[in-house]
Amino acid sequence: MITSVAVVGCGWFGLPLAKELVSQGLKVTGSKRSPQEAEALSADGIAGFALDLETLESEGLSSQAREAITQGLACDAIVINIPPGLRRGDNGYLDRLKRLKALMGTHEYQRIIFISTSGVYPAGGGCFSSESAESGCVESDAKAHSPASETLLAAEALFSGANSAVGESKNNCVVVRFAGLIGPKRHPGRFLAGRENVPGGNLAVNMVHLDDCIGAVTSLLKAEGPLSPAYNLCAPLHPTKADFYQQAATQLGLTPPSFIEGDLIEDKRVDGGLITRELNYRYKFTDPLAMLAHC
């Protein structure tokens, strides 16, 4: 039974997740990059510890800082939520994760949840499995189709063989692949507002709301018995890019973007139904258009 959880990366998703776990009576530790930010987590009942994986190797760690990190990571379960930053040209993602894995050491976790993205799925005709023929990309469709997806898959593989507790399934690492993230402080209306002739207006969007990210990961932590190695988190409905971003901009009183159609071979739909079928998880937001009022 999981009674304590370490949340590595208490940011836009990690902090509200940690707060939810605290509200459910779990002991929660959480990391922030600076000691001041880590200390502030105590106001929410989270035992904070400072962990900056970017400077870790160059600066080294004092014995006191290393001990604080070791204690912070030594929980029944761990949620690893380190943004890859690949769109910004960040090429240190894998190095940071390797440092984290080294810090985790030989500690035996009942469950490791690694947060990834649906960027591991190719667009268009890249999904070929029989399961995805009708619904969209399923978990087994992940493949290295670009440098970014190759990095994401390598990151997932780092933890899939991590230590498991005695009596637990060897596959105690669960990869959770988020679709496009929206929610409080992340309203999509500003993304494309005012732009003209944006390509792909007829292609589908794949979105998930913060509340469903929290709800689904919480369900995975509470679930008993073996789980699948990976789960997509994506709303079941897929409005077009034009409909979604025009409505989003209009809701904020901004100039909606104009679109041109794209080649349907570039379309991609992510199937987030596995967690519903296996754990009976019910999405709070099934339609991305309905999410807009809750951002």
Secondary structure in CASP SS format (residue, H / E / C, confidence):
PFRMAT SS
TARGET T0000
AUTHOR 0000-0000-0000
METHOD secondary structure of the structure
MODEL  1
M C 1.00
I C 1.00
T C 1.00
S E 1.00
V E 1.00
A E 1.00
V E 1.00
V E 1.00
G C 1.00
C C 1.00
G C 1.00
W C 1.00
F C 1.00
G H 1.00
L H 1.00
P H 1.00
L H 1.00
A H 1.00
K H 1.00
E H 1.00
L H 1.00
V H 1.00
S H 1.00
Q C 1.00
G C 1.00
L C 1.00
K E 1.00
V E 1.00
T E 1.00
G E 1.00
S E 1.00
K E 1.00
R C 1.00
S C 1.00
P H 1.00
Q H 1.00
E H 1.00
A H 1.00
E H 1.00
A H 1.00
L H 1.00
S H 1.00
A H 1.00
D H 1.00
G C 1.00
I C 1.00
A E 1.00
G E 1.00
F E 1.00
A E 1.00
L C 1.00
D C 1.00
L C 1.00
E C 1.00
T C 1.00
L H 1.00
E H 1.00
S H 1.00
E H 1.00
G C 1.00
L C 1.00
S C 1.00
S H 1.00
Q H 1.00
A H 1.00
R H 1.00
E H 1.00
A H 1.00
I H 1.00
T H 1.00
Q H 1.00
G H 1.00
L H 1.00
A C 1.00
C C 1.00
D C 1.00
A E 1.00
I E 1.00
V E 1.00
I E 1.00
N C 1.00
I C 1.00
P C 1.00
P C 1.00
G C 1.00
L H 1.00
R H 1.00
R H 1.00
G C 1.00
D C 1.00
N C 1.00
G C 1.00
Y H 1.00
L H 1.00
D H 1.00
R H 1.00
L H 1.00
K H 1.00
R H 1.00
L H 1.00
K H 1.00
A H 1.00
L H 1.00
M H 1.00
G C 1.00
T C 1.00
H C 1.00
E C 1.00
Y E 1.00
Q C 1.00
R E 1.00
I E 1.00
I E 1.00
F E 1.00
I E 1.00
S E 1.00
T E 1.00
S H 1.00
G H 1.00
V H 1.00
Y C 1.00
P C 1.00
A C 1.00
G H 1.00
G H 1.00
G H 1.00
C C 1.00
F C 1.00
S C 1.00
S C 1.00
E C 1.00
S H 1.00
A H 1.00
E H 1.00
S H 1.00
G C 1.00
C E 1.00
V C 1.00
E H 1.00
S H 1.00
D H 1.00
A C 1.00
K C 1.00
A C 1.00
H C 1.00
S C 1.00
P H 1.00
A H 1.00
S H 1.00
E H 1.00
T H 1.00
L H 1.00
L H 1.00
A H 1.00
A H 1.00
E H 1.00
A H 1.00
L H 1.00
F H 1.00
S H 1.00
G C 1.00
A C 1.00
N C 1.00
S E 1.00
A C 1.00
V C 1.00
G C 1.00
E C 1.00
S C 1.00
K C 1.00
N C 1.00
N C 1.00
C E 1.00
V E 1.00
V E 1.00
V E 1.00
R E 1.00
F E 1.00
A C 1.00
G E 1.00
L E 1.00
I E 1.00
G E 1.00
P C 1.00
K C 1.00
R E 1.00
H C 1.00
P H 1.00
G H 1.00
R H 1.00
F C 1.00
L C 1.00
A C 1.00
G C 1.00
R C 1.00
E C 1.00
N C 1.00
V E 1.00
P C 1.00
G C 1.00
G C 1.00
N C 1.00
L C 1.00
A E 1.00
V C 1.00
N C 1.00
M E 1.00
V E 1.00
H E 1.00
L H 1.00
D H 1.00
D H 1.00
C H 1.00
I H 1.00
G H 1.00
A H 1.00
V H 1.00
T H 1.00
S H 1.00
L H 1.00
L H 1.00
K H 1.00
A C 1.00
E C 1.00
G C 1.00
P C 1.00
L C 1.00
S C 1.00
P C 1.00
A E 1.00
Y E 1.00
N E 1.00
L E 1.00
C C 1.00
A C 1.00
P C 1.00
L C 1.00
H C 1.00
P C 1.00
T E 1.00
K H 1.00
A H 1.00
D H 1.00
F H 1.00
Y H 1.00
Q H 1.00
Q H 1.00
A H 1.00
A H 1.00
T H 1.00
Q H 1.00
L C 1.00
G C 1.00
L C 1.00
T C 1.00
P C 1.00
P C 1.00
S C 1.00
F E 1.00
I C 1.00
E C 1.00
G C 1.00
D C 1.00
L H 1.00
I H 1.00
E H 1.00
D C 1.00
K C 1.00
R C 1.00
V E 1.00
D C 1.00
G C 1.00
G C 1.00
L H 1.00
I H 1.00
T H 1.00
R H 1.00
E H 1.00
L H 1.00
N C 1.00
Y C 1.00
R C 1.00
Y C 1.00
K C 1.00
F C 1.00
T C 1.00
D C 1.00
P H 1.00
L H 1.00
A H 1.00
M H 1.00
L H 1.00
A H 1.00
H H 1.00
C C 1.00
END
